Amino acid sequence: MEQKITIKIAGRDHVLRQSPEIEGYIRAAASEVNGRIAKYQTLYPGKDLTSILSFVALNECIDRLAKERQVRDMQKEAEKLQADTESYLEDIGRKQPSVPLAENNMYQRTERSQIKDDRPA
């Protein structure tokens, strides 16, 4: 179910219809945008709001593209690690002799020596 929410960006109110599940994200995004606007207004005093908003949009796009590239690189690395791990496990499986448990000295049963009970009866 959608609801009306009002956010303020660059001093202007904007009414949106959104689901309650994402309202927090919208408010956080608006706060982030306002923070960046304030930063650019400090860095570039005298620039008009349109220019400031252009800088904010451009930098937001650059950040998103950089993060997308990071994700792609991490996915490639994860795929390579997965392939390396599978190859390593296959190599281990080929190198291990297949010895039945009964023939393997490590798993053979040993006879137990009888323990004497020295307690008086």
N, C-alpha and C positions, 0 to 999 in steps of 0.2 A: 504494500500500500504506500503510495507516494504521499509526501507531505510538503508543505511550503516551508522553505527556510530562507532566511535573509542573511547574506554575507556582505561585508564591506571590503571593497578593493579600491585602493587609491582614493579613498574618501567618498566613494559612490556606493550606494546600496544596490544590491542585486538580489532579486527574489528568484529562487529556483524551486523546482519541484523534483524532489529526489526521495529515494527510499530511506528510511531511518537507518538502515544498515551502513550506508556510506556517508551519512551526514558528518560523522567525525573526520573522515578523510577530506571532505570538502572544506570543512572549517580549518583543518590543519593546512591544507593547500593554500587557502586564502591568507592565512597567517604567514606562510612562507613567502607568498608573492608580495605581501605588504612589507615584509622584512627586507626583501630584495629591492623593492622600490625605494625604501628609506635609505638603504645602503648606497644605491646609485645616485640618489638626490644629494647625499653627503659627498660622494666622490666627484660628482659633476654638477656643482651648483649652477643654477641658471639654465640648465637644460629643460626643455619643455616636457610635459608628462608623456607625450607620444614617443619621444626619443627614449625616455626612461623605460617605458613599457616595452619598446623594441629591444632594448638591451636585456631586460628581464626575460623576454620570450626567447631571444637568441641564446642566452646563456643556459636557459632551461633546456632548450633543444640540444645544445652541445653536451650538457651533462647526461641527458637521456641517451644520446648516441654513444657516448663513451661507456656508459653502463651496459648498453646492449652489446657493445664490442667485448667488454669484459666477460659478460655472460657467455657469449659465443666461444671466446678463448677458453674459459673454464669448462664448457661442455666438451670442447675438443680434447682438452687435457684429461677430463674424466673418462672419455671414450678410449683414449690412449692407455690410461692406467688400467682400465677394465680389460682391454685387449692384452696388455702385458701380463696382467694377473692370470688371465685364462691361459695364455701361452705357457707361463711358468708352471701352472698347475698341471697342464697337459704334459710338459717335460718331466715333471716329478713322477707322474703316473707311468710314463714310458720307462723311466730309469729304475723304478722299484721292482725287484724280482717278485713274482707272485708265488709265495711260499704258503702252502696250507698251514693252518694253525698247528696241527698235530706234529708237523715236522719242524716247526720253529722252536729252537731251544728256549727262547724267552718265555714261551707259553706252555712248555711241557710241565706236567705235574711232577712234583718230587714227593717221594714218600716221606711221611712224617715220622720222626723218631718217637718212640713211646716215652711218655713222661712218667717217671716213677713217683709214686706218692709216698713220701717219707713220714707222713703223719701216722701216729699210732692209731690203731683201729679201735 
